Amino acid sequence: MYRNRIYYRIKPLIPAAVRLAARRWLVRRQLPHVHSHWPIAPGSEQPPESWRGWPDGKKFALVLTHDVEGQTGLDKCRRLMAVEKSLGFRSSFNFIPEGSYQVSPELRTELHTANFEVGVHDLKHDGRLYLNREDFRKNAEHINRYLKDWGASGFRSGFMLHNLSWLHDLKIQYDASTFDTDPFEPQPDSRNTIFPFWVSNGNGGYAELPYTLPQDSTLFLLLQETDPKIWLKKVDWIAEHGGMALLNVHPDYIHFPGDRPAPRTFPVEHYIQLLQHLRDHHAKTYWHPLPQEMASYVATFRPALRRRKPSRVCMVTHSFYENDNRVTRYAEALAQRGDHVDVVALRRGPTVPETEVMSGVNVHRVQTRAGKNERTKLDFLWPLLRFLTVSSLWVRKSHRQNPYDLIHVHNIPDFMVFAAWYPKLKGAQVLLDIHDIVPEFYGSKFDISNDSLTVKSLRAVERVSAKFADHVILANHLWLEKYASRSAPAGKCSVFINNVDSDIFQLRPRTRNDGKQIIIFPGGLQWHQGIDIAIHAFNKISAQVPAAEFHIYGDGNMKPKLVALVDELGLQQRIRFFEPLRIRQIAEVMADADLGVVPKRADSFGNEAYSTKIMEFMSVGVPVVISSTKIDRFYFNDSIVRFFESGNVDDLAAGMLELLNSPALREGMIKRAGEYVKENSWDVRKADYLALVDSICLGSKSRN
C-alpha cells in the first residue's frame, strides 16, 4: 500500500484538524458503497474449521480492549478502569512503548493487580512499522523486550496495519490488529470472521483476535454518530451467531463528566450504554475473558481461518516432480483441499509429457534433464541457471494471466527463489523450502573446503535468498540452528522434516515369493550417500547369505564409479542397478524388500542431512541399517533402527547379517518402528503445513 507509506511520512506535517476533516470527507464518500458488508459482513458468522464452541457452554464471547494513543488517554486510564469495574467488566490496556508518553510501572502494576491486562501497542505508532522486512525484524527485537518487561502477551499495531506472517517474529500469544470488516481502515482487508483463529508458522504460532465491533473513533469521530445503536445492533447479531464481540475503545477520545469540551471526543455514556446493554440483555450468556485468556483457549485447539476462496499456489523445483516425495506431499495436500496448484519441474526425457495432471496437481515440465550426472562445477551450474531463466519466464506469464497467492520454491539451489521475482513484485508471498543446505552440500559434492571462496560465496547467496523470501522451511532441526545463525532469524523459519505420506508408504501384502533376500537402497547416487560402503559390506556377507541380492534404485554422478566397483568385485549377478521409479512404484518395491540400508557418510553435509528413506522403510515394515550420523541420532534410537559406525564396512556388514538372520529382532524392530511412524507421519504434520500456507497467504492478500 504505497499511498499509506507516503501518508505516514508526511502525516506529522499535517495539522490534526485537517487530517480529521479529510478522513471524514473520505468516509462520507465510502459509506454509500459499503452497506452490503459493513457493519455486518455476510458469511463472517461461519465458525472457523474445527471450532469447539465457548467454555462452559456460553453462547458468545466478549473481549474489551483499549489503545492508549497519547498523554491525554494515559491520564484517563484509571477513570475508564473504574467505570468498567463498577459494571462488572475488565479489559486490556495497550500502551505505546516509544510514543509521546511514558507509561509508569505503577500504572501497569495497578492494572495487573485489578485483574486487567497490559498489552503492547506498536512500537512508535508512526505508521512505519511495516515499511520493510528487515526493519521490522529489528523493531521486533525492541517490541519483544517490552513484552517481556511489561509481562505482556499481546500486540496490536498502530492504525491496524498488519502482516500476519511477519508477526511470527514477535514473542506473543496473540495479535489483535485485524477485523471482521472495516472498509474505513488504511489497510481494509477484512478477515471476514467474528471468531478468533490460529496463525501457524509450522512449529507454533499465535491467536489472531480480530475486532468485531466498530472502533469508537470510526463511529463517533468519523461518522459522527450521536448514539451507540450500531454497537448494540452488532453485538446482538454476534450473540445470535455465537461469535466473539471484541471492541477497541480509545481513552483519548472519551469525554468524562467534568472534562473540558473537545472536538475529538465522545461521551463516555455511549460506552456505558453498551456495557449496560450487555449486562441487562445478555446476562450469563457470554464468556468474558481477557485477550490473553482468549488466546490461551484458542491455542488448545488452534482453529483454522475458514478460507473465502481457494488459494493459487505455484511450486518451482529443479527436480523430477514424480520422484520428489517432499514436493508431491505438499502439492497433493493443497490440491486435496481445493487449492489450485501448479508445479514447474524438470522433464526426464521425451517420453514424459510436458504437461500432466497428477492427483489434482498441474505439473509443467519446462526443461529436459537426462539425469544427475554433473562431474564439474560448470556441469552443475549451467542447467540451474537455464532452469532459473525458463521457470522465471513461465511463472511471470502465468501470474500475469491469473495471479498466485504463494510461490513455494524448493532448493537446490537457493537462488532458484528468484524465479518468483515478478509475483513478489506484484504482492505474492514467497516461501523458500531448503531441502539441502547448499554450501555444505556443494562442498561435499566437489570436495571443497568450508573456508574456500566458493563456499563463502554460496553462504552469501543463501543469505540473500533467505532475505528475498517471506518465509523459509528447513528440512530438519539441526539445520534450523545453523541457518538461523547465519541467514535468517528463527522466527522466519519453520521445520518440516521429510515426513512420510502414509497414503503411499504403508504396510502391504508381500508379492514376492522367490526365496531371495533383497537388500535395497533407493535414492541419489552421490558420494555422501556412501553407496560404495554398502557395496563393500555386501561383498563381505555375500558368501554367508547366498540368497541375498543388493538392489540399487537411483542415479547421480557416482553411478559410473559404483558400477565399475561392482564389476571389479565380480558381483554383477548379486548387485543390480535400476532406474529411479515414481514414488508410488518405489513404495511397492521397498515393501517387498527384506532389508533397507542408508549408509551415509558423516561428513559435514551427510552428518546433518535427514534421509527420508529411513522413515519410508519403517512405514512399509522393512527393518533398516543406518549410519550413525548426528542427524539420525537426533531423530532415531537403537530400538527402531540398527546403527552402524559411519564409514565402517565391517560394522555395516555385521548389521546386515544381524537383521537378515534374526527374525525375532526384525519383528520387534518393525513393530516399534511402526509406532514411531504413526506419531511422526505426514498425517500429523499436514495440518501445520496447510495452516502455515494460509497464514503466509494472508500476507499476500493484504497487499492485493
LINVENNOR-V541360 format. One record per pair of residues at least 12 apart in sequence whose ideal C-beta (glycine too) atoms are under 6 Angstrom apart, sorted by the first residue. I is the first residue (numbers start at 0). J is the second residue. D is the distance in Angstrom with one decimal. If there is no record, write none. Layout:
BEGIN
I;J;D, I;J;D
END
This chain:
BEGIN
0;186;5.9, 3;185;5.0, 7;126;3.0, 7;127;5.7, 22;221;5.7, 23;221;5.5, 26;183;5.5, 26;221;4.7, 33;182;4.6, 36;180;5.5, 37;180;5.2, 37;182;5.5, 38;213;5.5, 38;229;5.6, 38;233;5.2, 39;236;5.8, 40;179;5.9, 40;180;3.9, 40;191;5.6, 43;179;4.8, 43;191;4.9, 43;192;5.3, 43;193;5.1, 44;240;3.8, 45;305;5.6, 46;194;5.5, 47;194;5.3, 47;196;4.8, 47;302;3.7, 47;303;5.7, 47;304;5.8, 47;305;5.4, 48;303;4.4, 48;305;5.8, 49;302;5.4, 50;302;5.2, 51;300;5.3, 53;286;4.9, 54;286;5.7, 57;285;5.8, 57;286;4.0, 58;241;6.0, 58;284;4.3, 59;237;5.9, 59;238;4.6, 59;241;5.3, 59;242;5.9, 59;285;5.1, 60;243;4.5, 60;286;4.7, 61;244;5.0, 61;285;4.8, 61;287;4.8, 62;245;4.3, 62;290;5.7, 62;293;5.7, 63;90;3.6, 63;246;5.6, 64;91;4.8, 64;247;5.0, 65;90;5.9, 65;92;4.9, 65;248;5.4, 65;250;5.7, 66;93;4.9, 66;120;5.2, 66;247;5.9, 66;249;5.5, 67;94;5.3, 67;250;5.8, 68;249;5.9, 68;251;4.5, 69;99;5.3, 69;251;5.7, 70;100;4.4, 71;251;5.1, 72;250;4.0, 72;251;3.4, 73;100;5.0, 75;250;4.1, 76;92;5.8, 76;250;5.6, 78;255;5.7, 79;250;5.1, 86;274;4.9, 88;274;5.7, 89;114;5.7, 89;115;5.4, 91;116;3.7, 91;118;5.1, 91;289;5.8, 91;290;4.9, 92;110;5.9, 93;118;4.0, 93;120;3.8, 93;155;5.3, 94;120;5.8, 95;120;5.0, 95;121;5.8, 95;124;4.7, 96;122;5.8, 96;145;4.3, 97;122;5.6, 97;123;4.9, 98;124;5.1, 107;149;6.0, 116;289;4.5, 116;291;5.8, 117;149;5.4, 117;151;5.2, 118;151;5.2, 118;153;4.2, 119;145;5.4, 119;146;5.6, 119;151;5.2, 119;154;5.1, 120;155;5.4, 121;156;5.1, 121;157;3.8, 122;138;5.2, 122;141;6.0, 122;142;5.5, 124;157;4.0, 126;158;5.5, 128;156;5.8, 129;160;5.4, 129;162;5.5, 135;165;5.4, 136;168;5.7, 136;488;5.9, 139;168;3.9, 139;169;5.5, 142;169;5.8, 143;170;4.9, 146;170;6.0, 152;172;4.0, 152;291;4.7, 153;173;4.7, 153;290;5.1, 154;169;5.7, 154;171;5.0, 154;174;5.3, 155;175;4.5, 155;176;5.1, 156;176;4.5, 158;185;5.4, 159;176;5.4, 159;184;5.0, 160;186;5.3, 161;176;4.1, 161;177;5.7, 162;698;5.0, 163;198;5.1, 163;694;5.5, 163;697;4.6, 164;469;5.8, 164;470;5.9, 164;694;5.7, 164;695;4.8, 164;698;4.3, 167;200;4.4, 167;490;5.0, 168;490;4.1, 171;205;5.2, 172;291;5.9, 172;294;4.1, 173;205;5.6, 173;206;4.2, 173;208;5.3, 173;290;5.9, 173;294;3.6, 174;205;6.0, 174;207;5.5, 175;208;4.5, 177;190;5.0, 177;209;4.4, 178;209;5.0, 178;210;5.0, 179;192;5.8, 179;193;5.1, 179;209;5.3, 179;211;4.7, 183;217;5.6, 188;701;4.6, 190;209;4.9, 191;307;5.8, 193;211;4.6, 193;237;5.4, 193;242;3.2, 194;242;5.5, 194;243;5.8, 195;208;5.1, 195;243;5.8, 195;297;4.9, 196;302;5.4, 196;304;4.1, 197;301;3.9, 197;302;5.8, 198;694;4.5, 199;687;5.9, 199;690;3.5, 199;691;5.2, 199;694;5.6, 200;493;5.3, 201;493;2.9, 201;687;5.2, 201;691;4.4, 202;493;5.5, 206;294;4.0, 206;297;3.9, 208;245;5.8, 208;290;5.9, 210;245;4.7, 210;247;5.0, 211;244;5.8, 211;245;5.2, 212;230;5.7, 212;233;5.5, 212;244;5.8, 212;246;4.3, 214;247;5.2, 215;248;4.8, 215;249;6.0, 215;252;5.8, 216;252;5.9, 219;265;3.6, 220;263;5.9, 227;269;4.4, 227;272;5.3, 227;273;5.2, 230;273;4.9, 231;276;5.4, 238;281;5.6, 248;270;5.9, 252;264;5.3, 253;267;5.0, 254;266;5.3, 255;267;5.3, 303;690;5.6, 309;337;4.7, 309;338;4.7, 309;339;6.0, 310;338;4.7, 310;404;4.5, 310;696;5.1, 311;339;4.7, 311;403;4.7, 311;404;5.3, 312;333;5.6, 312;338;5.7, 312;340;5.1, 312;405;4.8, 313;341;4.7, 313;394;5.9, 313;403;4.9, 313;406;5.1, 314;330;5.8, 314;342;4.6, 314;407;4.7, 315;343;4.8, 315;390;5.2, 315;408;4.6, 315;418;5.0, 316;344;5.2, 316;409;4.1, 317;386;5.1, 319;345;5.4, 319;347;5.5, 320;342;5.3, 320;344;4.0, 320;362;5.1, 321;581;4.5, 322;579;5.3, 324;582;5.0, 325;497;5.7, 326;409;5.9, 328;500;5.1, 328;681;5.7, 330;342;5.7, 330;360;4.4, 331;358;5.0, 332;685;5.2, 334;359;3.5, 334;360;5.0, 340;360;4.9, 341;361;4.8, 342;360;5.8, 342;362;4.9, 343;363;5.3, 343;365;5.7, 343;390;4.7, 343;393;5.6, 344;364;5.6, 345;366;5.7, 345;368;4.7, 346;364;3.5, 346;367;4.6, 365;389;4.9, 365;390;6.0, 365;393;5.4, 366;386;5.1, 366;389;5.4, 370;554;4.4, 371;554;5.4, 371;555;4.6, 372;556;5.5, 373;556;5.5, 374;556;5.7, 383;412;5.4, 387;415;5.9, 387;418;5.7, 390;418;4.5, 391;418;4.4, 394;418;5.6, 395;421;4.1, 398;421;5.8, 398;422;4.6, 403;422;5.4, 403;427;5.1, 404;696;4.4, 404;699;4.5, 405;428;5.1, 405;695;6.0, 405;696;5.4, 406;419;3.8, 406;422;5.2, 406;427;5.8, 406;429;5.1, 407;430;4.5, 408;431;5.5, 409;432;4.6, 409;434;6.0, 410;433;5.5, 410;434;5.8, 411;435;5.6, 411;437;5.8, 412;437;5.8, 413;437;5.3, 413;460;5.5, 413;461;5.1, 413;464;3.9, 414;460;5.5, 414;464;5.7, 416;431;4.8, 416;464;4.8, 416;467;5.6, 416;468;5.6, 426;702;3.9, 426;703;5.2, 427;699;5.2, 428;469;4.6, 428;695;4.8, 428;698;5.1, 428;699;4.3, 429;468;4.9, 429;469;5.2, 430;470;5.2, 431;468;3.8, 431;471;4.9, 432;472;4.5, 433;473;4.9, 434;474;5.6, 436;478;5.5, 437;457;5.3, 438;454;4.8, 438;457;4.2, 438;458;5.0, 439;603;5.0, 439;604;4.1, 440;604;5.1, 441;457;5.8, 442;454;5.1, 443;527;4.8, 443;602;5.4, 443;604;3.8, 461;486;5.0, 462;486;4.7, 465;486;4.3, 465;487;4.0, 470;695;5.5, 471;487;5.3, 471;491;5.9, 471;492;4.7, 472;493;5.3, 472;495;5.4, 473;492;5.8, 473;494;5.3, 474;609;5.5, 475;496;5.4, 475;609;4.2, 475;630;5.9, 476;494;5.3, 477;607;4.8, 477;630;5.6, 479;492;5.8, 479;494;5.2, 496;609;5.5, 497;609;6.0, 497;611;3.6, 498;680;5.8, 498;681;4.1, 498;684;5.0, 499;614;4.5, 499;615;5.6, 499;618;4.7, 499;680;5.6, 499;681;6.0, 500;681;4.6, 501;680;4.8, 501;682;5.5, 503;582;5.9, 503;583;5.7, 503;586;5.1, 504;586;5.0, 504;615;4.9, 504;618;3.8, 504;619;5.5, 506;620;4.8, 507;590;5.1, 509;591;6.0, 510;591;5.8, 511;591;4.5, 514;546;6.0, 515;546;5.2, 515;548;5.7, 516;546;5.0, 516;547;4.5, 516;593;4.7, 516;659;5.7, 517;548;5.6, 517;550;5.8, 517;592;4.6, 517;593;5.3, 518;549;4.8, 518;594;4.7, 519;550;4.9, 519;592;4.1, 519;595;5.7, 520;551;5.2, 520;596;5.4, 521;552;4.2, 521;585;5.2, 522;553;5.1, 522;612;5.7, 523;553;5.7, 523;555;4.6, 524;553;5.1, 524;554;6.0, 524;555;3.4, 524;557;4.6, 524;558;4.7, 525;555;4.9, 525;557;5.7, 526;557;5.7, 527;600;5.3, 527;602;6.0, 527;604;5.4, 527;605;3.9, 528;599;5.9, 529;598;3.8, 529;599;5.2, 529;600;4.7, 530;561;5.6, 531;564;5.9, 532;598;4.7, 532;648;5.9, 533;596;5.1, 533;598;4.3, 534;564;5.7, 535;648;4.6, 536;648;5.0, 536;651;3.9, 536;652;4.1, 537;549;4.6, 538;568;5.1, 539;652;4.2, 540;652;5.1, 540;655;5.6, 540;656;5.4, 541;573;5.7, 544;659;5.9, 548;573;5.5, 549;574;4.5, 550;575;5.4, 551;576;5.2, 552;577;4.7, 553;579;5.4, 554;579;5.9, 589;619;5.1, 590;619;3.9, 592;621;5.3, 594;658;5.6, 594;659;6.0, 595;616;3.8, 595;621;5.1, 595;623;3.9, 596;624;5.2, 597;610;5.1, 597;612;5.3, 597;613;5.5, 597;625;4.3, 598;626;5.5, 599;626;4.6, 599;628;5.8, 601;628;4.7, 601;645;3.7, 606;628;4.8, 606;629;4.8, 607;629;5.9, 607;630;4.9, 609;630;5.3, 613;625;5.8, 617;672;3.9, 617;676;5.0, 618;676;5.0, 620;669;5.2, 622;658;4.9, 622;665;5.1, 622;668;4.9, 622;669;5.9, 623;640;5.5, 624;641;4.6, 624;643;5.9, 624;654;4.1, 624;655;6.0, 625;640;5.1, 626;645;4.3, 627;642;4.4, 627;644;5.8, 627;645;5.7, 638;671;5.2, 639;671;5.0, 639;672;4.3, 639;675;5.2, 641;654;4.6, 641;658;5.8
END
